[in-house]
């Protein structure tokens, strides 16, 4: 696998994110129904026939979005920060795509290279949303489009409420508000864009199973603390708190608030 980007000098935080997703890569798809569902929502914004289109998939993960774009006839470059994720994407898509090790905040391509740039549920791991959005827009050709999804404020609020009953630490990542996303788009000088917010709720037999899914997709640190370092006794308290919050449900809800953004260049 050939790297088309120099990623040796990334921050310790970004390196930790890459390592977390790398550890999850092999079993990622077992826990990624939500991620696939978001891709299906994003595909509604794209033409059925992409046979004349050159597309960059930023934060491609195991290549599900890349695979769907190839099925529509597109020529695709799959980019990810994790070599292990790119390995899984290659196993899924074989030689039907090109693969690139790179960072959404420093996309290793010149300006105006792609008809479309897509990024699904990757940008929330960037420090500031403005930077990757500006990068997505930069590498799109004039007349092209950038399409992204990210998590917005309110995501996993049920889990956050349960943890709040156990301790005072932040265990669930603080996702951006609608206003912060609006500001990021303005700062990235996106003159023509539209944004849509959709709630997506999934149901679990237990809080343990939810946290297992989060760990399975690489979100071992969804807040200020690593779940891997959390004592089992504490997790039992979270389980009880979650059950107490939703005593009349047979299963426990976990809601994601997804921001879908379309930028026209």
C-alpha positions as semicolon CSV with decimal commas, in nm:
position;residue;x (nm);y (nm);z (nm)
1;X;0,000;0,000;0,000
2;X;0,150;0,332;-0,104
3;X;0,106;0,641;0,109
4;X;0,034;0,960;-0,083
5;X;0,070;1,176;0,226
6;X;0,327;1,246;0,494
7;X;0,150;1,173;0,823
8;X;0,450;1,122;1,050
9;X;0,411;1,466;1,206
10;X;0,048;1,443;1,312
11;X;-0,045;1,537;1,667
12;X;-0,046;1,285;1,950
13;X;-0,425;1,321;1,968
14;X;-0,469;1,244;1,598
15;X;-0,226;0,954;1,623
16;X;-0,431;0,811;1,912
17;X;-0,746;0,836;1,700
18;X;-0,577;0,656;1,411
19;X;-0,454;0,382;1,646
20;X;-0,800;0,338;1,801
21;X;-0,962;0,295;1,461
22;X;-0,676;0,073;1,352
23;X;-0,738;-0,163;1,642
24;X;-1,107;-0,176;1,552
25;X;-1,057;-0,223;1,178
26;X;-1,091;-0,601;1,149
27;X;-1,420;-0,624;1,344
28;X;-1,549;-0,276;1,260
29;X;-1,825;-0,387;1,022
30;X;-1,986;-0,606;1,290
31;X;-2,068;-0,290;1,487
32;X;-2,124;-0,036;1,208
33;X;-2,492;-0,053;1,116
34;X;-2,536;0,314;1,205
35;X;-2,242;0,411;0,985
36;X;-2,388;0,217;0,691
37;X;-2,729;0,379;0,743
38;X;-2,574;0,726;0,728
39;X;-2,401;0,638;0,401
40;X;-2,737;0,531;0,259
41;X;-2,879;0,873;0,353
42;X;-2,586;1,046;0,182
43;X;-2,626;0,840;-0,134
44;X;-2,967;1,001;-0,182
45;X;-2,782;1,326;-0,263
46;X;-2,576;1,167;-0,541
47;X;-2,671;1,070;-0,898
48;X;-2,741;0,704;-0,968
49;X;-2,495;0,714;-1,255
50;X;-2,148;0,832;-1,152
51;X;-1,960;0,672;-1,442
52;X;-1,794;0,996;-1,549
53;X;-1,708;1,109;-1,197
54;X;-1,379;1,113;-1,005
55;X;-1,461;1,098;-0,631
56;X;-1,254;1,125;-0,312
57;X;-1,386;0,941;-0,004
58;X;-1,231;1,111;0,301
59;X;-1,219;0,896;0,612
60;X;-1,322;0,592;0,410
61;X;-1,293;0,346;0,700
62;X;-1,349;-0,010;0,579
63;X;-1,469;0,113;0,241
64;X;-1,847;0,077;0,254
65;X;-1,911;0,420;0,097
66;X;-1,632;0,361;-0,154
67;X;-1,795;0,033;-0,255
68;X;-2,133;0,200;-0,313
69;X;-1,974;0,473;-0,526
70;X;-1,791;0,214;-0,736
71;X;-2,121;0,032;-0,788
72;X;-2,256;0,352;-0,942
73;X;-1,962;0,364;-1,183
74;X;-1,739;0,621;-1,012
75;X;-1,361;0,626;-1,012
76;X;-1,280;0,649;-0,640
77;X;-0,983;0,740;-0,424
78;X;-1,028;0,608;-0,069
79;X;-0,842;0,812;0,194
80;X;-0,803;0,736;0,563
81;X;-0,572;0,820;0,853
82;X;-0,549;0,453;0,954
83;X;-0,345;0,206;0,751
84;X;-0,544;-0,080;0,901
85;X;-0,871;0,074;0,783
86;X;-0,727;0,114;0,434
87;X;-0,628;-0,253;0,440
88;X;-0,991;-0,348;0,512
89;X;-1,114;-0,111;0,241
90;X;-0,879;-0,276;-0,007
91;X;-1,008;-0,622;0,092
92;X;-1,364;-0,500;0,032
93;X;-1,311;-0,308;-0,292
94;X;-1,000;-0,481;-0,432
95;X;-0,841;-0,298;-0,726
96;X;-1,157;-0,105;-0,813
97;X;-1,034;0,197;-0,610
98;X;-0,710;0,377;-0,531
99;X;-0,599;0,400;-0,167
100;X;-0,435;0,689;0,010
101;X;-0,305;0,731;0,366
102;X;-0,392;1,087;0,463
103;X;-0,553;1,336;0,699
104;X;-0,882;1,519;0,637
105;X;-0,720;1,836;0,770
106;X;-0,435;1,812;0,517
107;X;-0,575;1,637;0,211
108;X;-0,273;1,541;-0,005
109;X;-0,414;1,653;-0,340
110;X;-0,391;1,973;-0,539
111;X;-0,684;2,212;-0,577
112;X;-0,983;2,125;-0,796
113;X;-0,909;1,755;-0,853
114;X;-1,244;1,581;-0,794
115;X;-1,602;1,602;-0,921
116;X;-1,726;1,503;-0,576
117;X;-1,567;1,473;-0,235
118;X;-1,755;1,275;0,029
119;X;-1,685;1,222;0,398
120;X;-1,909;1,021;0,627
121;X;-1,880;1,043;1,006
122;X;-1,510;1,130;1,006
123;X;-1,500;1,506;1,059
124;X;-1,616;1,496;1,422
125;X;-1,270;1,360;1,508
126;X;-1,102;1,675;1,372
127;X;-1,010;1,948;1,617
128;X;-1,188;2,225;1,427
129;X;-1,456;2,160;1,167
130;X;-1,359;2,466;0,960
131;X;-1,028;2,313;0,851
132;X;-1,151;1,984;0,698
133;X;-1,453;2,154;0,541
134;X;-1,220;2,404;0,372
135;X;-1,007;2,111;0,253
136;X;-1,306;1,924;0,110
137;X;-1,409;2,235;-0,080
138;X;-1,054;2,305;-0,196
139;X;-1,004;1,976;-0,378
140;X;-1,346;1,984;-0,552
141;X;-1,355;2,110;-0,910
142;X;-1,552;2,427;-0,989
143;X;-1,911;2,314;-1,032
144;X;-1,847;2,007;-0,819
145;X;-1,986;1,921;-0,477
146;X;-1,862;1,818;-0,136
147;X;-2,091;1,605;0,077
148;X;-2,025;1,534;0,443
149;X;-2,190;1,394;0,752
150;X;-2,088;1,455;1,110
151;X;-2,239;1,417;1,455
152;X;-2,411;1,717;1,610
153;X;-2,493;1,823;1,963
154;X;-2,750;1,592;2,119
155;X;-2,590;1,272;1,994
156;X;-2,581;0,992;2,255
157;X;-2,767;1,211;2,503
158;X;-2,914;0,902;2,674
159;X;-2,568;0,763;2,749
160;X;-2,455;1,105;2,865
161;X;-2,749;1,123;3,108
162;X;-2,668;0,778;3,246
163;X;-2,302;0,866;3,304
164;X;-2,405;1,192;3,473
165;X;-2,575;0,985;3,743
166;X;-2,250;0,800;3,812
167;X;-1,973;1,062;3,818
168;X;-1,886;1,416;3,715
169;X;-1,649;1,331;3,430
170;X;-1,720;1,384;3,062
171;X;-1,752;1,038;2,910
172;X;-1,943;1,134;2,595
173;X;-1,779;1,358;2,339
174;X;-1,917;1,710;2,318
175;X;-2,040;1,738;1,961
176;X;-2,081;2,069;1,779
177;X;-2,399;2,274;1,800
178;X;-2,594;2,380;1,492
179;X;-2,460;2,732;1,536
180;X;-2,099;2,609;1,556
181;X;-2,144;2,410;1,236
182;X;-2,296;2,717;1,068
183;X;-1,997;2,924;1,177
184;X;-1,753;2,659;1,051
185;X;-1,916;2,665;0,708
186;X;-1,897;3,044;0,700
187;X;-1,533;3,048;0,809
188;X;-1,453;2,792;0,539
189;X;-1,609;3,036;0,289
190;X;-1,876;2,795;0,171
191;X;-2,098;3,034;-0,021
192;X;-2,349;2,777;-0,146
193;X;-2,444;2,502;0,092
194;X;-2,736;2,332;0,259
195;X;-2,746;2,150;0,591
196;X;-2,997;1,901;0,726
197;X;-3,019;1,746;1,073
198;X;-3,173;1,404;1,126
199;X;-3,211;1,197;1,445
200;X;-3,132;0,826;1,417
201;X;-3,222;0,605;1,714
202;X;-3,095;0,253;1,774
203;X;-3,209;0,008;2,040
204;X;-2,993;-0,209;2,264
205;X;-3,056;-0,491;2,508
206;X;-2,816;-0,322;2,750
207;X;-2,587;-0,024;2,795
208;X;-2,301;-0,274;2,784
209;X;-2,398;-0,367;2,428
210;X;-2,410;0,000;2,327
211;X;-2,064;0,063;2,469
212;X;-1,940;-0,256;2,303
213;X;-2,059;-0,117;1,969
214;X;-1,885;0,215;2,036
215;X;-1,564;0,032;2,118
216;X;-1,610;-0,188;1,813
217;X;-1,610;0,111;1,579
218;X;-1,298;0,257;1,739
219;X;-1,468;0,504;1,972
220;X;-1,273;0,382;2,275
221;X;-1,250;0,743;2,382
222;X;-1,585;0,912;2,327
223;X;-1,507;1,176;2,586
224;X;-1,238;1,266;2,832
225;X;-1,182;0,912;2,955
226;X;-1,100;0,581;2,792
227;X;-1,373;0,324;2,841
228;X;-1,106;0,058;2,846
229;X;-0,981;0,195;3,178
230;X;-1,324;0,206;3,341
231;X;-1,382;-0,037;3,627
232;X;-1,651;-0,298;3,580
233;X;-1,820;-0,179;3,900
234;X;-1,857;0,165;3,744
235;X;-1,998;0,020;3,425
236;X;-2,254;-0,169;3,632
237;X;-2,362;0,163;3,781
238;X;-2,398;0,310;3,432
239;X;-2,605;0,008;3,329
240;X;-2,838;0,057;3,626
241;X;-2,865;0,432;3,564
242;X;-2,955;0,371;3,198
243;X;-3,218;0,116;3,301
244;X;-3,360;0,359;3,558
245;X;-3,389;0,635;3,297
246;X;-3,591;0,411;3,065
247;X;-3,775;0,171;3,298
248;X;-4,072;0,112;3,066
249;X;-3,869;0,012;2,761
250;X;-3,786;-0,346;2,667
251;X;-3,470;-0,211;2,505
252;X;-3,253;0,096;2,565
253;X;-3,235;0,382;2,312
254;X;-2,921;0,544;2,175
255;X;-2,985;0,848;1,957
256;X;-2,744;1,005;1,711
257;X;-2,812;1,350;1,571
258;X;-2,658;1,354;1,227
259;X;-2,566;1,667;1,033
260;X;-2,572;1,616;0,656
261;X;-2,400;1,894;0,465
262;X;-2,386;1,960;0,091
263;X;-2,145;2,222;-0,044
264;X;-2,166;2,345;-0,403
265;X;-1,851;2,499;-0,545
